[in-house]
Amino acid sequence: MKKGVLAAGLLFCMVLAATEEGWADYRLVNIRKWSAPDYTRVVLDLDGPPTYEIQSAANSAILILYLPKLILPRGPQEVPVEDKVIHKVKLDPGDRPRITFFLYQPSRWKVFTLEPDSERPDRLVIDVFKPAPESKEKAEKLAGQDTKDQKAVADKIEEPSRKIEKPWKAAEPPQKTEEPLRKVTEPSQKSDELPQKIAELPRKITEPPQKIAEPPRVIKEPSRKMEEPARSVSPEQPREKEIAPARTGFPLAKLLDIRHWPAPDHTRVVIDLDGAPNYEVLPSTDSLVYTLNLRGVKLPKGGKEIPVADQVIQKMKVEIVGTEEAKLTLILVKPSRLDVFLLKPFEDKPDRLVIDISRPDLEEKEKVERQASRELKAKKKRIIILDPGHGGDDPGATGPKGTMEKDIVLALAQRLQKSLDATGEVRAFLTRRGDYFVPLQDRVKIAQEYGADLFISLHANGSRSRQIHGTSLYCLSLKVASDTATQLLAQKENSSDMIGGISAASARRDLDSILLDLEQTQSINDSLHLGGIVLRELSRVNRIQFSQPHQAGFAVLKAPEYPSILVETAYITHPAEEMLLGKKSFQDKLCEAITAAVKKFVPLLAIKEGESAAEPRETQRGKRGG
């Protein structure tokens, strides 16, 4: 019997070692958090399935996750949470990458993984539950504990505990549903005789996600960015303190740059900083002046005046106020609406303070012009919406010589618009007409306001390998992606909102709320038909990566009213194709191919609409005959 037990233990160790050797590196894409009444959730977005070990010492307000093979692109980071449950989260690459949670009090926790879907990558989810109420004096003492003491405790913990399948428990036993999920399958009753050493082996094997139960409360997942919600204010409103606590003792955030992009109905101003600022929107009696007070910010180059001179902003002024404050003043052309929000660092972007100034009269003008296009339908003209990807603070992929995807696809869309209009059969409109950012859901909304018959999103692909080249085409999938590469591409394109920047209020109007019914299924079938025709025409211009459209959960293709496709015209990261994309002759060939495909597909729309219109009449005739 003992030999059998030892053999089983040896086999388990061999499997564990083999599993550890087979781990692949995975990269941290993003870290998000939000607070519920009874717990705080932290989500790590990763580009591969994670493996982890958990450390929680008894009576300690420290929770440590060791993540072998984790790559932290931005190096060590500290993410403040400060919601009465978690004080902060520290990311440390080191020899053994780890993530440390500094809690206000010893708390129960739960850790589990989620598999990638059509829109989200692999995720590691950490729920930290609010502890039972304690005496006021004890709570205040714990809440005021110096973080240096917490760090000292964390540094003393060098190796993870072997008994890691259960967290520290409070005096009151938690409900069974709140226990953290075990890392390995529980042994059967017949295995009760296994030695204690085998039972206490570190639990490093990630459990199958399909067996993971969500926490008891269902909280709608917020925006993909950790950001402050947007504020819409007018100059007449009283002082609104966006983030009020003083920064005494904290390092000042250096103002790195101020950039702005004009759009047809608004202008976006982005302030780059090397740390998160505190800010206040100051009251004003002048409807053409907005003033923001930035606390804990220093201006390395001093104050300055920035001319803007577009249809929304006349100019901006940045001034030094004292030793730890700055003031930004916006002089407007006409009374406008102000939305201000913070964006946490993402990829190569630093902390950003985003200010969107919108003119309601221009917004209404844009909307009326879009709806006026519906009159063209009475003249039997089809509406084609061209969507140049990225824009503004989101450059898209970048070529070896610095060519930016956002510039290439805008020039291509403008050429394609002229090519389509020249046929006399259709009219083409663009979702963006300049270098400014349009959120993915707004691109869909613009197409709907135009009454789109077809939607074509234009992109230039990118890869770390400069050897990959060719043209590809994609359609929507409501389920799984065609393959892993397509899924990763969809994740990259869907991250445009995270790079370009949207407020939390905008993010809550998620495209997932669109009802996906039989109409959606029909539009996907039509999209695949259109995509096949376009690919055949494009094969005359450039190498095609695959002969049929691939599918994944591309957010910009989610509207059910019309067929929609996403075209990756070429690889801008391939030196030869970067040169091709910049040539007018190559752009003209791409436009001719897409125009030819649209001309072949448009007559099929009339046939399908005729069939759809005939169905109700046939149904009524059948009822009368019965």
C-alpha positions in Angstrom: 0.0 0.0 0.0 2.9 2.3 0.9 4.6 1.6 -2.4 1.4 2.5 -4.2 1.1 5.8 -2.3 4.7 6.7 -3.0 4.3 5.9 -6.6 1.3 8.1 -6.8 3.1 10.9 -5.1 6.1 10.6 -7.5 3.8 10.6 -10.5 2.1 13.8 -9.2 5.5 15.5 -8.8 6.5 14.5 -12.3 3.3 15.9 -13.8 3.7 19.1 -11.8 7.3 19.5 -12.9 6.4 18.8 -16.5 3.6 21.3 -16.3 5.9 24.0 -14.9 8.4 23.4 -17.7 5.7 23.8 -20.3 4.5 27.2 -19.1 4.8 29.9 -21.7 5.6 33.5 -21.1 2.5 35.7 -20.8 2.3 39.5 -20.8 0.3 41.9 -18.6 -2.0 43.8 -21.0 -4.0 45.9 -18.5 -5.0 46.0 -14.8 -8.5 47.1 -13.8 -10.4 47.4 -10.5 -13.8 48.4 -9.2 -15.5 48.3 -5.9 -18.8 46.7 -4.8 -20.5 47.2 -1.5 -19.1 44.0 0.0 -15.9 43.3 -2.0 -13.3 44.8 -4.4 -12.4 43.1 -7.7 -9.1 43.4 -9.4 -8.8 42.0 -12.9 -5.5 41.4 -14.7 -5.8 41.2 -18.5 -3.1 38.9 -19.9 -2.2 37.7 -23.4 -1.9 34.1 -22.3 -3.2 31.7 -19.6 -1.7 32.5 -16.2 -0.1 30.2 -13.6 0.1 31.4 -10.1 0.9 30.7 -6.5 -0.8 32.4 -3.5 0.7 33.6 -0.3 -1.4 34.9 2.7 0.2 34.9 6.1 -2.1 34.6 9.1 -3.2 37.8 10.6 -1.5 39.8 7.9 -3.0 42.5 5.6 -0.7 41.3 2.8 -1.8 39.1 -0.1 0.9 38.0 -2.6 0.4 36.3 -5.9 3.5 34.8 -7.5 3.1 34.5 -11.3 5.9 32.5 -13.0 6.6 33.6 -16.6 4.8 36.9 -16.2 6.2 39.8 -18.2 5.5 43.3 -17.0 6.1 45.6 -20.0 6.2 48.8 -17.9 8.3 47.3 -15.2 7.5 47.9 -11.5 4.2 49.7 -10.9 2.0 50.8 -8.0 -1.7 51.0 -8.5 -3.6 53.0 -5.8 -7.0 51.6 -4.9 -7.9 53.2 -1.5 -11.5 52.0 -1.2 -11.4 50.9 2.4 -10.6 47.3 1.4 -7.4 47.5 -0.7 -4.9 50.2 -0.1 -2.8 49.6 -3.2 -1.5 46.9 -5.5 2.2 46.6 -6.3 3.6 44.9 -9.4 7.1 43.7 -9.1 8.9 41.9 -12.0 12.0 40.6 -10.1 13.4 37.1 -10.3 10.0 35.8 -9.3 7.3 38.1 -10.7 4.7 38.9 -8.1 1.7 41.1 -7.4 1.3 42.3 -3.8 -2.1 43.5 -2.4 -1.8 45.8 0.6 -5.1 45.5 2.5 -6.4 47.8 5.2 -7.3 44.8 7.3 -6.8 41.0 7.1 -9.6 39.9 4.7 -11.0 36.9 2.9 -10.2 36.6 -0.8 -10.9 34.5 -3.8 -8.8 34.1 -7.0 -9.8 32.5 -10.2 -9.1 32.6 -14.0 -11.3 33.3 -17.0 -10.7 32.0 -20.4 -10.5 34.4 -23.4 -13.6 35.0 -25.4 -14.2 36.8 -28.7 -13.6 40.2 -27.1 -11.6 39.7 -23.9 -8.2 38.1 -23.3 -7.2 35.6 -20.5 -8.0 37.1 -17.2 -6.9 36.5 -13.6 -9.6 37.8 -11.2 -8.9 38.6 -7.5 -11.9 39.4 -5.3 -11.0 40.7 -1.8 -14.1 40.7 0.5 -14.8 43.4 3.0 -14.1 42.1 6.5 -16.7 41.9 9.2 -17.1 45.2 11.2 -14.6 45.5 14.0 -14.2 48.1 16.8 -13.8 51.6 15.6 -10.4 52.0 17.3 -8.9 48.9 15.8 -10.2 49.8 12.3 -8.7 53.3 12.5 -5.4 51.8 13.7 -5.3 49.4 10.8 -6.4 51.9 8.3 -3.7 54.4 9.4 -0.9 51.8 9.5 2.2 53.1 7.6 2.6 51.4 4.2 6.3 51.0 5.0 5.4 48.6 7.8 3.3 46.6 5.2 6.2 46.6 2.8 8.5 45.2 5.5 6.1 42.4 6.2 5.9 41.6 2.5 9.7 41.6 2.1 10.0 39.1 4.9 7.9 36.6 3.0 10.3 35.1 0.6 8.7 31.7 -0.2 5.0 31.0 -0.7 3.3 28.8 2.0 2.7 25.3 1.0 -0.9 25.3 2.3 -2.2 27.8 -0.2 -5.5 26.4 -1.3 -7.4 28.3 1.4 -7.1 32.0 2.4 -6.8 33.4 5.9 -10.1 33.1 7.6 -11.8 35.6 9.9 -13.3 34.5 13.2 -16.6 33.9 11.5 -16.5 31.0 9.0 -17.2 32.2 5.5 -19.9 30.7 3.3 -18.8 27.8 1.2 -19.4 29.8 -2.0 -16.9 32.4 -0.9 -14.0 29.9 -0.5 -11.2 30.3 -3.1 -11.3 27.6 -5.7 -8.7 24.9 -5.3 -5.8 24.7 -7.7 -5.9 20.9 -8.1 -8.6 18.3 -8.0 -9.4 17.1 -4.5 -8.3 13.6 -3.9 -11.0 10.9 -3.5 -11.7 9.3 -0.2 -9.6 6.3 -1.2 -6.6 8.6 -1.3 -6.9 9.7 2.3 -3.8 7.8 3.1 -1.5 10.0 0.9 1.4 11.4 2.9 1.0 14.9 4.2 3.9 16.1 2.0 2.0 15.1 -1.1 -1.2 16.7 0.1 0.7 20.0 0.8 2.4 20.3 -2.6 2.2 23.9 -4.0 -0.9 24.2 -6.1 0.5 25.7 -9.3 -1.8 24.2 -11.9 -4.5 26.6 -13.0 -8.0 25.1 -12.8 -10.1 24.7 -15.9 -12.0 28.0 -16.4 -15.2 26.2 -17.3 -15.5 25.0 -13.7 -15.0 28.4 -12.2 -18.1 30.0 -10.6 -18.5 33.7 -10.6 -18.8 35.4 -7.2 -22.3 35.6 -5.7 -22.9 39.1 -6.9 -23.0 39.8 -10.6 -21.4 43.1 -11.3 -21.4 44.4 -14.9 -17.8 44.7 -15.9 -16.8 48.4 -16.4 -14.6 50.1 -18.9 -11.4 48.3 -20.0 -9.4 51.2 -18.5 -8.9 52.2 -15.0 -10.1 55.8 -15.2 -12.1 58.5 -13.5 -15.7 59.0 -14.7 -16.3 61.9 -17.1 -17.7 65.1 -15.7 -20.0 67.2 -17.9 -20.1 70.8 -16.5 -20.7 74.3 -17.5 -18.7 77.4 -16.5 -21.6 78.7 -14.3 -21.6 75.6 -12.0 -20.0 76.0 -8.6 -16.6 74.6 -7.9 -16.5 70.8 -8.4 -13.6 69.0 -6.7 -12.8 66.1 -9.0 -10.0 64.7 -6.8 -9.5 66.7 -3.6 -7.0 65.2 -1.2 -3.8 67.1 -0.6 -0.6 65.7 -2.0 1.7 66.7 0.8 4.6 64.4 0.9 3.9 62.9 -2.6 6.1 63.4 -5.6 4.9 66.0 -8.1 3.6 64.9 -11.4 5.6 66.4 -14.2 3.6 67.9 -17.2 5.1 66.2 -20.2 3.1 67.6 -23.1 -0.2 69.2 -24.1 -1.8 68.0 -27.4 -5.1 68.7 -29.1 -7.2 67.3 -32.0 -10.1 69.2 -33.6 -13.1 67.1 -34.8 -16.2 68.4 -36.7 -18.2 68.9 -33.5 -15.6 68.9 -30.7 -12.0 69.4 -29.8 -10.0 67.0 -27.5 -7.2 68.3 -25.3 -4.8 65.7 -23.8 -2.3 66.5 -21.0 0.5 63.9 -20.7 1.9 63.5 -17.2 4.3 61.2 -15.4 1.9 60.7 -12.6 -1.8 61.0 -11.8 -2.8 64.6 -11.1 -5.5 66.1 -8.8 -7.7 68.5 -10.6 -10.7 70.9 -10.0 -13.0 72.6 -12.5 -13.2 76.1 -11.3 -16.4 78.2 -11.5 -16.6 81.1 -14.1 -19.0 83.8 -14.9 -17.8 83.9 -18.5 -19.5 81.2 -20.7 -16.5 81.2 -23.0 -13.9 80.4 -20.4 -13.1 77.1 -18.6 -10.4 76.9 -16.0 -8.9 73.7 -14.5 -6.7 73.8 -11.4 -4.1 71.0 -11.4 -2.7 70.2 -8.0 0.5 68.3 -7.4 1.8 69.2 -10.9 4.9 71.0 -11.9 5.7 72.7 -15.3 9.3 72.1 -16.2 9.2 74.7 -19.0 7.1 77.2 -17.1 3.8 78.7 -18.3 2.9 79.3 -21.9 0.1 80.2 -24.3 -1.0 77.7 -26.9 -2.9 78.9 -30.0 -5.6 76.5 -31.2 -7.8 78.6 -33.5 -10.3 75.9 -34.5 -14.1 76.1 -34.4 -14.3 75.2 -30.7 -11.2 76.7 -28.9 -9.5 80.0 -29.5 -6.5 79.4 -27.3 -5.2 77.7 -24.1 -3.0 79.1 -21.3 -1.0 77.1 -18.8 0.2 79.0 -15.8 2.2 78.2 -12.6 0.3 78.6 -9.4 2.6 78.4 -6.3 5.1 75.6 -6.0 2.8 72.5 -6.5 0.0 73.7 -8.7 -0.8 74.8 -12.3 -3.8 76.3 -14.0 -5.1 75.5 -17.4 -7.5 78.1 -19.0 -9.5 77.4 -22.2 -10.8 80.3 -24.2 -13.7 79.1 -26.3 -15.3 80.3 -29.6 -18.9 79.6 -28.4 -20.5 78.2 -25.3 -19.6 74.5 -25.1 -19.9 71.4 -22.9 -16.9 70.1 -21.0 -16.1 66.4 -20.2 -12.9 65.8 -18.2 -11.6 62.3 -17.2 -8.3 60.6 -16.3 -6.7 57.7 -18.2 -4.2 55.4 -16.5 -1.0 54.4 -18.3 -1.6 51.9 -21.1 1.1 50.4 -23.4 3.3 53.4 -24.3 0.9 56.0 -23.1 1.5 57.8 -19.7 -1.1 59.1 -17.3 -3.4 61.3 -19.3 -5.9 64.0 -18.4 -8.4 64.2 -21.2 -10.6 67.3 -21.8 -13.3 67.0 -24.4 -15.0 70.3 -25.4 -18.1 69.8 -27.4 -20.3 72.4 -29.2 -23.9 71.3 -29.1 -24.8 73.3 -32.2 -22.1 71.5 -34.2 -23.2 68.1 -32.8 -26.7 68.8 -34.0 -25.5 70.0 -37.4 -23.5 66.8 -37.9 -26.5 64.6 -36.9 -28.9 66.5 -39.3 -26.4 66.1 -42.2 -26.2 62.4 -41.6 -30.0 61.9 -41.5 -30.3 64.0 -44.6 -28.4 61.3 -46.5 -31.5 59.1 -46.1 -33.1 61.1 -48.9 -30.7 59.5 -51.2 -32.4 56.2 -50.6 -35.5 57.5 -52.3 -33.4 58.0 -55.4 -32.3 54.3 -55.2 -28.8 55.2 -54.1 -27.0 52.9 -51.6 -25.2 54.4 -48.6 -21.7 53.0 -48.1 -19.9 53.9 -44.8 -16.1 53.9 -44.9 -14.4 53.6 -41.5 -10.8 54.7 -41.4 -9.5 53.0 -38.2 -7.8 54.6 -35.3 -7.0 58.4 -35.3 -6.0 61.1 -32.9 -4.1 59.7 -29.9 -4.4 56.2 -31.3 -2.0 55.9 -34.2 -2.6 52.2 -34.9 0.3 50.2 -36.2 3.5 52.0 -37.1 5.9 51.0 -39.9 9.7 50.7 -39.8 10.1 54.2 -41.3 7.5 55.7 -38.9 4.5 55.6 -41.2 1.3 55.6 -39.1 -1.7 53.4 -39.9 -4.2 56.2 -39.0 -2.7 58.4 -41.7 -2.6 55.7 -44.4 -6.2 54.5 -43.9 -7.6 58.0 -43.8 -6.0 58.8 -47.2 -7.2 55.5 -48.5 -10.8 56.1 -47.3 -10.9 59.5 -49.0 -9.7 58.0 -52.3 -12.2 55.1 -52.0 -15.0 57.6 -51.3 -14.3 59.4 -54.6 -14.1 56.1 -56.4 -17.4 54.8 -55.1 -19.2 58.2 -55.7 -17.9 58.2 -59.3 -20.0 55.0 -60.0 -23.3 57.0 -59.7 -24.8 54.0 -58.0 -23.8 54.6 -54.4 -22.8 57.4 -52.1 -19.9 57.0 -49.6 -19.4 58.8 -46.2 -16.6 58.6 -43.7 -16.9 57.9 -39.9 -13.9 60.3 -39.4 -12.8 63.0 -41.8 -9.6 64.1 -40.1 -7.0 63.1 -37.5 -9.1 62.7 -34.4 -10.3 59.8 -32.4 -13.8 58.3 -32.7 -14.8 55.6 -30.2 -15.8 52.3 -31.6 -19.4 52.6 -30.5 -19.6 56.1 -32.0 -18.5 54.7 -35.4 -21.4 52.3 -35.3 -23.8 55.1 -34.3 -22.6 57.3 -37.2 -23.2 54.5 -39.7 -26.7 54.0 -38.3 -27.5 57.7 -38.5 -26.4 57.7 -42.1 -28.8 54.7 -42.8 -25.8 52.6 -44.0 -26.4 49.8 -46.5 -22.7 48.6 -46.2 -19.9 49.2 -43.7 -16.3 48.9 -44.6 -13.6 49.4 -41.9 -10.1 50.1 -43.3 -6.9 49.1 -41.5 -3.3 48.3 -42.1 -2.1 45.3 -40.2 1.0 45.1 -37.9 3.2 42.4 -36.5 6.4 42.1 -34.5 7.8 40.0 -37.3 8.8 42.2 -40.3 8.5 39.1 -42.5 4.7 38.7 -42.4 2.9 40.4 -45.3 -0.3 40.2 -47.3 -4.0 41.3 -47.3 -6.7 39.9 -45.1 -10.4 40.4 -44.4 -12.6 39.8 -41.4 -16.3 39.6 -40.4 -18.1 39.4 -37.1 -18.4 36.2 -35.1 -20.9 36.0 -32.2 -19.1 32.9 -30.8 -15.5 31.8 -31.1 -12.9 33.3 -33.4 -11.8 31.4 -36.6 -8.4 30.9 -35.0 -6.1 32.3 -32.3 -4.4 34.9 -34.6 -7.8 36.3 -35.6 -8.9 36.5 -31.9 -5.7 38.4 -31.0 -6.3 40.8 -33.9 -9.8 41.4 -32.7 -8.5 42.1 -29.2 -5.9 44.5 -30.7 -8.5 46.4 -32.8 -11.0 46.5 -29.9 -8.3 48.0 -27.6 -8.5 51.2 -29.7 -10.8 52.7 -27.1 -8.2 52.0 -24.4 -5.5 53.8 -26.4 -7.5 56.6 -27.9 -9.3 57.1 -24.6 -13.0 57.1 -23.7 -14.7 58.2 -20.5 -16.3 55.7 -18.1 -19.7 57.1 -19.0 -19.1 56.3 -22.6 -17.8 52.8 -21.8 -20.9 51.9 -20.0 -22.8 52.2 -23.2 -21.2 49.0 -24.4 -21.8 47.6 -27.8 -22.7 44.3 -26.1 -26.1 45.9 -25.3 -27.1 45.6 -28.9 -29.7 43.0 -29.3 -28.3 40.1 -31.4 -31.1 38.2 -33.0 -32.0 36.6 -36.3 -31.4 39.9 -38.1 -27.8 39.8 -36.8 -27.3 36.3 -38.1 -28.5 37.4 -41.5 -26.2 40.4 -41.6 -23.3 38.1 -40.7 -24.1 35.8 -43.6 -24.4 38.8 -46.0 -21.0 40.1 -44.6 -19.3 36.8 -45.4 -20.8 36.9 -48.9 -19.5 40.5 -49.4 -16.2 39.7 -47.9 -15.7 36.8 -50.3 -16.3 39.0 -53.3 -13.9 41.7 -51.9 -11.1 39.2 -51.3 -11.3 37.8 -54.8 -10.9 41.4 -56.2 -8.1 42.2 -53.8 -6.2 39.1 -54.8 -5.5 40.8 -58.1 -3.7 43.6 -56.2 -1.7 41.9 -53.4 -1.0 38.6 -51.8 -4.0 37.2 -49.9 -3.3 35.6 -46.6 -6.5 33.4 -46.8 -9.1 32.9 -49.4 -12.2 33.3 -47.2 -13.0 35.9 -44.5 -12.0 35.0 -41.0 -14.3 35.8 -38.1 -14.0 37.2 -34.5 -15.7 39.6 -32.1 -14.7 42.9 -33.7 -16.7 45.5 -31.8 -17.0 47.9 -34.8 -18.8 45.2 -36.8 -21.6 44.6 -34.3 -24.5 46.5 -35.8 -27.2 44.1 -37.1 -28.7 46.5 -39.7 -26.2 46.1 -42.5 -23.4 43.9 -43.8 -20.0 45.0 -42.4 -16.4 43.9 -43.1 -12.9 44.9 -41.8 -10.2 45.0 -44.4 -6.5 44.8 -43.4 -5.1 46.2 -46.6 -1.4 45.2 -46.0 1.2 44.9 -43.3 2.6 48.4 -42.5 5.3 46.7 -40.5 6.6 44.9 -43.6 9.2 47.3 -45.2 8.0 46.6 -48.8 4.3 46.9 -48.0 4.9 50.0 -45.9 6.3 51.6 -49.1 3.4 50.3 -51.2 0.8 51.7 -48.8 2.4 55.1 -49.2 2.1 55.0 -53.0 -0.9 56.6 -54.7 -0.8 53.9 -57.4 -1.2 51.1 -54.9 -3.9 52.9 -53.0 -5.7 53.4 -56.4 -5.6 49.7 -57.1 -7.0 48.9 -53.7 -9.8 51.4 -54.3 -10.6 49.9 -57.7 -10.8 46.4 -56.3 -13.1 47.3 -53.4 -15.3 49.5 -55.7 -15.6 46.6 -58.2 -16.6 44.3 -55.4 -19.2 46.7 -54.0 -20.7 47.1 -57.5 -21.1 43.3 -57.7 -22.7 43.0 -54.3 -25.1 46.0 -54.3 -27.6 44.3 -56.8 -27.8 41.4 -54.5 -29.1 43.7 -51.7 -32.1 44.6 -53.9 -32.9 40.9 -54.5 -32.7 40.1 -50.8 -34.9 43.1 -49.9 -37.4 42.0 -52.5 -37.5 38.5 -51.1 -37.9 40.0 -47.6 -40.8 42.2 -48.7 -42.5 39.3 -50.4 -42.6 37.1 -47.3 -45.2 39.0 -45.4 -47.6 39.0 -48.5 -47.1 35.3 -48.9 -47.9 34.8 -45.2 -51.1 36.9 -45.4 -52.2 35.1 -48.5 -51.7 31.8 -46.7 -53.9 33.0 -43.8 -56.7 34.1 -46.1 -56.6 30.8 -48.0 -56.8 28.8 -44.8 
